[in-house]
Amino acid sequence: MTVDRIRAYAQSVDLDKLSGADRAKAIRRLSEMLNALSMEERQRARLERLSWPWLAKMTEEEKGTFIEATMPTGFKQMLASFEQLPEEKRRKTVDDALRRVRQSQARMQADDNEDGQAGTNMPPVISEELQAKIRTIGLKTFYSESSAQTKAELAPVLEEMQRVMESGRPFRAP
């Protein structure tokens, strides 16, 4: 599976023209395709925001189903890659992640202060209920799939992410 194949599929299917079982089948197919990607290809798909146009057209229930189908695989891939890194690279990865989370938080606060609204380059808006589901899936996968050492090493990142999530800024509608 490749990002190019997923892009071609996503562009060939118009969710707005599908309903019922056909729509569910198309979303399930996209989920399966994403789950079949290697970690590198999955990162590329995320950077290219391949699923965002579809997410914007999905109902909350469809978004929930899609996230439940795709998130655990992504987390497992990330954890496996992290655990294979040498100790020094793991430490640098954690430091870099903390720095990026803090920079992102500062950038969101600055955007909010400029015009009173959240930034415009945001992912599709999702409900608070779905946000909670995302956190639950991520944490369950993290705690069930990672080693004790990984849990300890990533604790500062999780704490910083919790502070960001509690602010609610990442999920505000533009």
C-alpha positions as CSV (number, residue, x, y, z in Angstrom):
1,M,0.0,0.0,0.0
2,T,1.2,3.5,-0.8
3,V,0.2,7.1,-0.1
4,D,-0.3,7.5,-3.9
5,R,-2.8,4.6,-4.0
6,I,-4.7,6.1,-1.1
7,R,-4.8,9.5,-2.6
8,A,-6.1,8.1,-5.9
9,Y,-8.8,6.2,-4.0
10,A,-9.8,9.2,-1.8
11,Q,-10.1,11.4,-4.9
12,S,-12.1,8.8,-6.8
13,V,-14.8,8.5,-4.2
14,D,-17.2,11.3,-3.5
15,L,-18.6,10.7,0.0
16,D,-21.3,13.2,-0.6
17,K,-22.8,11.0,-3.3
18,L,-22.8,7.9,-1.2
19,S,-25.2,6.8,1.5
20,G,-25.8,4.0,3.9
21,A,-23.9,0.8,3.3
22,D,-21.9,2.2,0.4
23,R,-20.7,5.1,2.5
24,A,-19.7,2.8,5.4
25,K,-17.9,0.5,3.0
26,A,-15.9,3.4,1.5
27,I,-14.9,4.7,4.9
28,R,-13.9,1.1,6.0
29,R,-11.9,0.7,2.8
30,L,-10.0,4.0,3.5
31,S,-9.3,2.8,7.1
32,E,-8.0,-0.5,5.9
33,M,-5.7,1.2,3.3
34,L,-4.3,3.6,6.0
35,N,-3.7,0.7,8.3
36,A,-1.8,-1.2,5.6
37,L,0.8,1.6,5.2
38,S,4.3,1.4,6.6
39,M,5.1,3.8,9.4
40,E,7.0,6.1,6.9
41,E,4.1,6.1,4.5
42,R,1.6,6.7,7.2
43,Q,3.6,9.7,8.4
44,R,3.6,11.0,4.8
45,A,-0.2,10.5,4.6
46,R,-0.7,12.4,7.8
47,L,1.6,15.3,6.6
48,E,-0.4,15.4,3.4
49,R,-3.6,15.4,5.4
50,L,-5.1,12.7,3.0
51,S,-8.0,11.9,5.3
52,W,-9.0,15.5,6.2
53,P,-11.3,16.1,3.3
54,W,-13.2,12.9,4.1
55,L,-13.2,13.7,7.9
56,A,-14.8,17.0,7.1
57,K,-17.6,15.2,5.3
58,M,-18.2,12.5,7.9
59,T,-20.8,12.5,10.5
60,E,-19.6,12.3,14.2
61,E,-20.5,8.6,14.2
62,E,-18.5,8.0,11.1
63,K,-15.5,9.9,12.4
64,G,-15.7,7.8,15.6
65,T,-15.7,4.6,13.6
66,F,-12.8,5.8,11.4
67,I,-10.7,6.9,14.4
68,E,-11.4,3.6,16.2
69,A,-10.2,1.7,13.1
70,T,-7.1,3.7,12.4
71,M,-5.7,5.1,15.6
72,P,-4.5,1.9,17.3
73,T,-2.4,0.8,14.3
74,G,-0.7,4.2,14.1
75,F,0.1,4.2,17.8
76,K,1.5,0.7,17.7
77,Q,3.7,1.6,14.8
78,M,4.9,4.7,16.6
79,L,5.6,2.8,19.8
80,A,7.5,0.0,18.0
81,S,9.7,2.6,16.2
82,F,10.3,4.5,19.4
83,E,11.3,1.4,21.3
84,Q,13.8,0.4,18.6
85,L,15.7,3.7,18.9
86,P,18.9,3.8,20.9
87,E,18.6,5.5,24.3
88,E,20.1,8.8,23.2
89,K,17.8,9.1,20.2
90,R,14.8,8.3,22.4
91,R,15.8,11.1,24.8
92,K,16.2,13.5,21.9
93,T,12.9,12.5,20.5
94,V,11.2,13.2,23.8
95,D,12.9,16.5,24.1
96,D,12.0,17.5,20.6
97,A,8.4,16.4,21.1
98,L,8.1,18.5,24.3
99,R,9.6,21.5,22.5
100,R,7.1,21.1,19.6
101,V,4.1,20.8,21.9
102,R,5.1,23.9,23.8
103,Q,5.8,25.8,20.6
104,S,2.4,24.7,19.2
105,Q,0.7,25.8,22.3
106,A,2.4,29.2,22.3
107,R,1.5,29.6,18.6
108,M,-2.2,28.8,19.3
109,Q,-2.2,31.3,22.1
110,A,-0.7,34.0,19.9
111,D,-3.2,33.3,17.2
112,D,-6.1,33.5,19.7
113,N,-4.7,36.8,21.0
114,E,-4.4,38.4,17.5
115,D,-8.0,38.0,16.4
116,G,-9.9,36.3,19.1
117,Q,-10.4,33.2,17.1
118,A,-8.6,29.9,16.8
119,G,-6.1,29.5,13.9
120,T,-7.4,28.7,10.4
121,N,-5.0,25.8,9.5
122,M,-6.7,23.4,11.9
123,P,-7.9,19.8,11.4
124,P,-11.6,19.2,10.9
125,V,-13.6,20.1,13.9
126,I,-14.5,17.2,16.2
127,S,-16.9,17.0,19.1
128,E,-15.8,16.9,22.7
129,E,-17.1,13.4,22.9
130,L,-15.0,12.3,20.0
131,Q,-12.0,14.1,21.5
132,A,-12.4,12.0,24.6
133,K,-12.6,8.9,22.5
134,I,-9.4,9.8,20.8
135,R,-7.6,10.3,24.1
136,T,-9.0,7.0,25.4
137,I,-7.9,5.0,22.4
138,G,-4.5,6.6,22.4
139,L,-3.9,6.0,26.1
140,K,-5.3,2.5,26.0
141,T,-3.0,1.6,23.2
142,F,0.0,3.3,24.8
143,Y,-0.5,1.6,28.1
144,S,-1.3,-1.9,26.7
145,E,1.4,-1.9,23.9
146,S,4.4,-0.1,25.3
147,S,7.2,-1.2,27.7
148,A,7.6,0.2,31.2
149,Q,10.7,2.0,30.0
150,T,8.8,3.7,27.2
151,K,6.1,4.7,29.5
152,A,8.6,6.3,31.9
153,E,10.5,8.0,29.1
154,L,7.3,9.4,27.5
155,A,5.7,10.6,30.8
156,P,6.8,14.2,30.4
157,V,5.3,14.4,26.8
158,L,2.0,13.0,28.1
159,E,1.9,15.5,30.9
160,E,2.6,18.4,28.5
161,M,0.0,17.0,26.1
162,Q,-2.5,16.8,28.9
163,R,-2.0,20.5,29.8
164,V,-2.6,21.4,26.1
165,M,-5.7,19.2,25.8
166,E,-7.1,20.7,29.0
167,S,-6.9,24.1,27.5
168,G,-9.2,23.0,24.7
169,R,-7.4,25.2,22.1
170,P,-6.5,22.4,19.7
171,F,-10.1,21.5,19.1
172,R,-11.9,24.8,18.9
173,A,-13.8,25.5,15.7
174,P,-12.1,28.1,13.5
